Amino acid sequence: MRIAAGLLLACLIPGLVACEQQDQKPAAHAETAKTARSDTAAKERTKVAAGGGFDFYVLTLSWSPSYCEAEGDDANRQQCASGRPYAFVVHGLWPQFERGYPSDCRVKERDVDEATLRGLYDIMPSAGLIRHQWRKHGSCSGLSQSDYFRMLRRAREFVAIPAAFRRLDAYRTVSPDEVERAFIAANPGIEPDGIAATCDRRLLREVRICMTKGLEYRACPDVDRQSCRRDTVVMPPVRGG
């Protein structure tokens, strides 16, 4: 019986090994795919133009309904007119020092032409906003205007908006930490001290994400200290649409 059992076990073992190898293949394939995606993202980041004269960038995303509600009649009509269903939009890509930031640097290109404006309306829905951001922040990037706005778009493309905040159809009360955690979960690599959700007395206003000049996520304690300290804030619903 021992010999028969041994022969049976010997016959079964190759089958068991084969099953284990088959079980491992999906996991190995998933890991390979994950690595490939990471490598692709890294390669994409290396394609961006290198700015200079500052330490890092802050990509600032504004919750458009909060801006429109807070500013009321003074809000930009291009962005806030009824039927404009904007959620998170790009406020700007800001060159930063470890403490403070440069602004309003002298450059030859002071204005932004119509073609450039039209090419940015999908992520920055106001001509006035685009022009202001170039003059105040983009002018200090060390980049040409076209390269700066190309960098701004690339930075936005690298950040995934959490599904819960892509659109709101009703007022929602949230904690600033909840919003930050959602962005961290949706964007592996963002550090807890590399993101800041900001607010006014009532409304969530912005999410600020720190990036290197090559658009890698990084820590930024000085920006992190600007995070909203309220327990809860309100996010108004998206308008129209």
C-alpha positions as CSV (number, residue, x, y, z in Angstrom):
1,M,0.0,0.0,0.0
2,R,2.8,2.4,0.8
3,I,4.3,1.8,-2.7
4,A,1.0,2.3,-4.4
5,A,0.3,5.5,-2.4
6,G,3.8,6.7,-3.2
7,L,3.2,6.2,-6.9
8,L,-0.1,7.9,-6.7
9,L,1.4,10.9,-5.0
10,A,4.2,11.1,-7.5
11,C,1.6,11.2,-10.3
12,L,-0.4,13.9,-8.6
13,I,2.5,16.2,-7.7
14,P,3.2,17.4,-11.4
15,G,-0.5,18.2,-11.6
16,L,-0.4,20.2,-8.4
17,V,2.7,22.1,-9.5
18,A,1.1,22.9,-12.8
19,C,-2.0,24.2,-11.0
20,E,0.1,26.4,-8.7
21,Q,2.0,27.7,-11.7
22,Q,-1.3,28.6,-13.4
23,D,-2.6,30.3,-10.3
24,Q,0.6,32.4,-10.2
25,K,0.3,33.5,-13.8
26,P,-2.6,36.0,-13.3
27,A,-0.8,37.6,-10.3
28,A,2.5,37.8,-12.2
29,H,0.7,39.2,-15.2
30,A,-1.1,41.9,-13.1
31,E,2.2,42.9,-11.5
32,T,3.9,43.1,-14.9
33,A,1.1,45.3,-16.2
34,K,1.3,47.5,-13.1
35,T,5.0,47.9,-13.6
36,A,4.5,48.7,-17.2
37,R,2.0,51.4,-16.4
38,S,4.4,52.9,-13.8
39,D,7.2,52.9,-16.3
40,T,5.0,54.6,-18.9
41,A,4.0,57.3,-16.5
42,A,7.7,57.8,-15.6
43,K,8.6,58.1,-19.2
44,E,5.8,60.6,-19.9
45,R,7.1,62.8,-17.0
46,T,10.6,62.9,-18.5
47,K,9.2,64.5,-21.6
48,V,8.2,67.7,-19.9
49,A,10.3,70.9,-20.3
50,A,12.5,71.8,-17.3
51,G,11.7,75.1,-15.7
52,G,14.1,77.1,-13.5
53,G,14.5,79.7,-10.8
54,F,12.3,78.0,-8.2
55,D,12.1,74.7,-6.2
56,F,8.9,72.9,-7.1
57,Y,5.4,73.4,-8.5
58,V,2.0,73.5,-6.8
59,L,-0.9,72.3,-9.0
60,T,-3.9,74.1,-7.7
61,L,-7.4,72.7,-8.4
62,S,-10.4,74.9,-7.6
63,W,-13.8,73.5,-6.8
64,S,-15.6,75.8,-9.3
65,P,-19.0,75.7,-7.6
66,S,-17.5,77.1,-4.4
67,Y,-15.8,80.0,-6.3
68,C,-19.0,80.8,-8.1
69,E,-21.1,80.8,-4.9
70,A,-18.6,82.7,-2.8
71,E,-18.1,85.5,-5.4
72,G,-21.8,85.8,-6.2
73,D,-22.5,88.7,-8.7
74,D,-18.7,89.3,-8.9
75,A,-18.0,85.8,-10.2
76,N,-16.6,85.5,-13.7
77,R,-19.6,84.9,-16.0
78,Q,-17.6,82.8,-18.4
79,Q,-17.0,80.3,-15.7
80,C,-20.1,80.7,-13.6
81,A,-23.1,81.3,-15.9
82,S,-25.9,78.8,-15.6
83,G,-25.4,75.7,-17.7
84,R,-21.6,75.7,-17.0
85,P,-21.2,72.3,-15.3
86,Y,-17.6,72.7,-14.0
87,A,-16.4,70.7,-11.1
88,F,-12.6,70.7,-10.3
89,V,-10.9,73.1,-12.6
90,V,-7.2,74.2,-12.8
91,H,-6.6,77.4,-10.9
92,G,-3.0,77.4,-11.7
93,L,0.5,75.7,-11.7
94,W,2.5,77.8,-9.3
95,P,6.3,77.8,-9.1
96,Q,7.3,77.7,-5.4
97,F,10.3,78.2,-3.2
98,E,10.6,75.9,-0.1
99,R,9.2,79.0,1.7
100,G,7.2,81.5,-0.3
101,Y,7.0,81.9,-4.1
102,P,8.1,84.2,-6.9
103,S,5.4,86.2,-8.8
104,D,5.0,88.7,-11.6
105,C,8.4,88.1,-13.2
106,R,9.5,90.2,-16.2
107,V,8.9,88.4,-19.5
108,K,8.4,89.5,-23.1
109,E,5.1,87.6,-23.5
110,R,2.7,89.5,-21.3
111,D,-0.6,88.7,-23.0
112,V,-2.1,85.3,-24.0
113,D,-3.5,85.0,-27.5
114,E,-6.9,83.8,-28.4
115,A,-5.7,80.4,-29.8
116,T,-4.0,79.6,-26.6
117,L,-7.0,80.7,-24.5
118,R,-9.3,78.5,-26.6
119,G,-7.0,75.5,-26.2
120,L,-7.2,75.8,-22.4
121,Y,-10.9,76.3,-21.8
122,D,-11.6,72.6,-21.1
123,I,-9.5,72.8,-17.9
124,M,-9.3,76.6,-17.2
125,P,-12.8,78.0,-18.1
126,S,-12.0,81.7,-18.0
127,A,-9.8,83.9,-20.2
128,G,-9.2,86.3,-17.3
129,L,-8.0,83.4,-15.1
130,I,-5.6,82.1,-17.8
131,R,-4.1,85.6,-18.4
132,H,-3.7,86.3,-14.7
133,Q,-2.1,82.9,-14.0
134,W,0.5,83.5,-16.8
135,R,1.4,87.0,-15.6
136,K,1.6,86.2,-11.9
137,H,2.9,82.6,-11.9
138,G,3.8,81.3,-15.4
139,S,6.1,84.3,-15.9
140,C,8.3,82.9,-13.1
141,S,8.5,79.4,-14.4
142,G,11.6,80.0,-16.6
143,L,9.5,78.5,-19.5
144,S,8.1,80.1,-22.6
145,Q,4.4,80.7,-22.5
146,S,3.7,77.7,-24.7
147,D,5.9,75.4,-22.7
148,Y,4.3,76.6,-19.4
149,F,0.8,75.9,-20.5
150,R,1.9,72.6,-21.9
151,M,3.4,71.8,-18.5
152,L,0.2,72.9,-16.8
153,R,-1.9,70.6,-18.9
154,R,0.5,67.7,-18.4
155,A,0.4,68.2,-14.6
156,R,-3.4,68.1,-14.7
157,E,-3.4,65.0,-16.8
158,F,-1.3,63.2,-14.2
159,V,-3.8,63.8,-11.4
160,A,-6.9,61.7,-11.2
161,I,-10.0,63.3,-9.7
162,P,-11.6,60.9,-7.2
163,A,-14.8,59.4,-8.5
164,A,-16.8,60.9,-5.6
165,F,-15.8,64.4,-6.6
166,R,-16.1,64.4,-10.3
167,R,-19.6,65.8,-10.1
168,L,-22.0,66.6,-7.2
169,D,-25.7,67.1,-7.8
170,A,-26.5,68.3,-4.3
171,Y,-24.7,70.1,-1.5
172,R,-22.3,67.8,0.4
173,T,-20.7,68.3,3.7
174,V,-17.2,66.8,3.9
175,S,-14.1,67.0,6.1
176,P,-10.9,68.5,4.5
177,D,-9.1,65.3,5.5
178,E,-11.6,63.2,3.7
179,V,-11.0,65.1,0.5
180,E,-7.2,64.8,0.9
181,R,-7.4,61.1,1.6
182,A,-9.6,60.6,-1.5
183,F,-7.0,62.3,-3.7
184,I,-4.2,60.3,-2.1
185,A,-6.1,57.0,-2.7
186,A,-6.8,57.9,-6.4
187,N,-3.2,59.0,-7.0
188,P,-0.5,56.6,-5.6
189,G,2.6,58.6,-4.7
190,I,1.0,61.7,-3.3
191,E,2.3,62.1,0.2
192,P,0.1,63.2,3.2
193,D,2.3,66.3,3.6
194,G,2.3,66.9,-0.2
195,I,-1.3,67.9,-0.5
196,A,-3.5,70.6,1.1
197,A,-7.3,71.1,0.9
198,T,-8.1,74.7,1.5
199,C,-11.3,76.5,2.6
200,D,-12.9,79.7,3.6
201,R,-15.3,80.1,6.5
202,R,-17.8,77.6,5.0
203,L,-16.8,76.2,1.6
204,L,-14.1,73.9,0.4
205,R,-12.1,76.0,-2.1
206,E,-9.1,74.2,-3.5
207,V,-6.9,71.1,-3.5
208,R,-3.2,71.9,-3.9
209,I,-0.8,69.2,-4.9
210,C,3.0,69.5,-4.8
211,M,5.1,68.3,-7.7
212,T,8.8,68.4,-8.7
213,K,9.9,70.2,-11.8
214,G,9.6,66.9,-13.5
215,L,6.0,66.5,-12.2
216,E,6.7,63.8,-9.6
217,Y,4.8,64.1,-6.4
218,R,6.8,65.4,-3.4
219,A,6.3,66.7,0.1
220,C,5.9,70.4,0.8
221,P,5.5,71.2,4.5
222,D,5.0,74.9,3.9
223,V,2.1,74.2,1.6
224,D,0.7,71.5,3.8
225,R,0.5,73.9,6.7
226,Q,-2.1,75.9,4.7
227,S,-4.6,73.0,4.9
228,C,-8.1,73.9,6.1
229,R,-8.4,73.4,9.9
230,R,-12.2,73.2,10.0
231,D,-13.8,69.9,10.9
232,T,-16.3,70.1,8.0
233,V,-16.9,72.3,5.0
234,V,-19.5,72.4,2.3
235,M,-19.1,71.5,-1.4
236,P,-21.9,73.2,-3.5
237,P,-23.3,71.1,-6.4
238,V,-22.1,71.5,-10.0
239,R,-24.1,74.1,-11.9
240,G,-26.4,73.1,-14.9
241,G,-25.4,70.4,-17.3
